[in-house]
Structure formats: C-alpha cells, structure tokens
Amino acid sequence: MIIGFDASRAQLPERAGPENYTYNLLRELLKIDRWNRYRLYCNNLLDFELPTANYELRIISWPRLWTQGGLALECLKNPPDILFVPAHTIPIIRRPDLKTVVTIHDVGFQKYLKTYQRWWGRLYEGRVSNYAARAATHVIAVSESTKKDLIEKLGVKPDKITVIYEGVDHRKFKVQSAKFKIDHVKRGYDIGGEYLLFVGTIQPRKNLVRLIEAFKKTRSPQISLIVVGKKGWLSDEIYNAPKKFGMEDRVKFLGYVPTDDIVSLMNGALAFVFPSLYEGFGLPVLEAMACGCPVVTSSISSLPEVVGDAGILVDPYDVEDIARGISVILELDEAQRRNLVDAGLERARKFTWEETAKQTIKVLVPEDMFNSRS
C-alpha cells in the first residue's frame, strides 16, 4: 500500500519538537518497513539522506497554508491509500474515502492560547488542531497525558486514540567519555565553571521566570544557569528576569544551539532543569538522562509519565519547591549522584525511535496485513 507522509517539517533547518519527531520517525519507518511504499510530500528536495529507496518524493510548491492548499490538492488528484501527518493538522478538503492519521503532540493551543501573540496564530492553530483531532480517521497521542487532554478538552473518543511514545536518538544523545570535547564546547560558548542547563523554546509555558527566581534562592554563587533555545512569543519578561532578580552575571542565554553541542552541554551540566508548566511529551528530559545528566522537572502534565522515578519532580508553580529540587541535586554525594544518573540512563533506554516506528506502522497498516508480513 502507499502511505502518504507529510515530511515538510523534517526539512526545517532548526528542528524543534514536532520537527525532530517527523525526521526521526520517517527515518525509522523507512528502515524497518520494507512492504509499503512511502510517498513523501515536501516543500522542496530533501537536504538529508534516508536509509532506503522505498519512497517517492512529491515536491509541492505552495506559498501559504501549504497543508490546506498544496497538500490538499495533491491528495485530491493522486490520493495515497492513507495519509499520515505527524503534526497537528490534516487537509480540510479531501476525498471522503481517504484514511487519515494525525499525531497530536499536545493541546497547548487550548491551555496557553495567549502565548500565540498574533490573532491569526491563535485562530489557525486552534481551529486546525481541533478539526484534525475530531476529523482524522485515527489520532496518535505522544503520551497518556495528551490522550487525556484530547478526550476531556476536545471530546475525542478514547477508542480513536493510540498512545505512542516518542524516542531518543541514542546515536547522538549518549554519555561522552572525552572530557576535552565537553570543555571545547563550553569554551565556544564562553561557559566557565559548573552550570545547570535548560533546553527549550523561550516562551511563557516553559516557566523560565520562576526557574531563574528559584535558581537565585539556591544560593550557589559559583554555578551558572545556561538557557538554550530559540526565542518564542511573549518572551520579553523571560529575558528581563536575570536583571529583575539580580542574576545578570549568572544566567546566560545561548539562543539556538546545534544538536551536537547540546549533547556536550548535557554531558557537562550538573543537572538539567526543566520545570515546564505543560508538555505533551517532554523529550528534552529523556535526552538529558541519556547523556547521563540528572534531571529536575515538573510533577504535572506528561513529565512524571516520561521520567518515572528517575528524576527529581517539583511543583512548577512553587518557586520554593523548584529551588528545593535544584538543591537536592546539588547536595547529592558521589554515590547518590551515580545512582540517579544510572536510573536516568536505564529509563532513557526504554524509549527508542525504532519502537515508535513499529507502533506507528500498526496504526497505519491494517493489523492482518501487518501480522502476515512481519
């Protein structure tokens, strides 16, 4: 059968959550599925290699509303057997018999609508995601937490949703034994001494203002807080927070950082601090644990589900509790730290893109066909 795959997000040069999901899942699907043909819908030629030739490219040049215009038209003219969109939206205009599967990563457009600064961003993101969740033949949720939100907030029927966890790219996110590489990256970003690390888009729901205030309360003057991530909407308060709390010399914003450098920064950090207010999955905490970095993260949304008992959980709305969690990490002796690191490594090993792809194929391909060919 022909599986249509919206690969447009995999082409973005600076990949965040849904883009990394699209890229890694696509590679693993092509690697393990030799029976189905993949039709990849893209804006332009791929700038990366794929593991097999079991695909065909359909380049769709369309200036605006690419999914609702270009992709919709292509699927009307040349429909695949099933269309898979790995992030939030499906064409509204499509053949009635076209089966569609969409991955919903979170319902932040419901919980944090105000973080979409432009009115059209609020309108588009909310409308298309709501529509996709209700109208798709089947929905993949990346966590039980997201599934619960889809049921309670969007009214999606439970039997229409399959939970499939994301994976960690263990080829990249791993323990680095070469200390000189970590030191080289630190020098490149002018990081001296020990530090805590945050990685994520700079936006309100990442809870960075409370994190910076909590960091001050730990009273660790020799330690820095390194913040990695692209600037998001409504971020001015976050960038002003170090000055507000008198921490200008201890909080450093690096902006976008390539993955290889993030791996080195995770390997060198005292802890990965991620007190987010809401995550559909929360992949950065697993990536940090795969690098042998202890994690402090939130006790709400999907994060406890992902971290299990391999990290320190805190109330993200309570500055004192965030400070407590950080202090716990900083006060561990060598044996306690080693135990927490080992627990994180073991937890991260349970999440692989290969397993994500295997579970995804079972949703895309009828079960009898999958079983007969597996």
Buried (B, 14 or more C-beta within 10 A) or exposed (E): EBBBBBBBBBBBEEBBBBBBBBBBBBBBBBBBBEEBEBBBBBBEEBEEEBEEEBBEBBEBEBEEEBBBBBBBBBBEEEBBBBBBBBBBBBBEEBEEEBBBBBBBBBBBBBBBEEBBEEEEBBEBBBEBBBBBBBBBBBBBBBBEBBBBBBBEBBEBEEEBBBBBBBBBBBEEBBEBEEEEBBEEBBEEBEBEEBBBBBBBBBBBBBBBBBBBBBBBBBEBEEBBBBBBBBBBBBBEEBBEBBEEBEBEEBBBBBEEBEEEBBBBBBBBBBBBBBBBBBBBBBBBBBBBBBBBBBBBBBBBBBBBBBBBEBBBBBBBBBBEBBBBBBBBBBEBEEEEBEEBBEBBBEBBEEBBBBBBBBBBBBBBBEEEEBEEEE
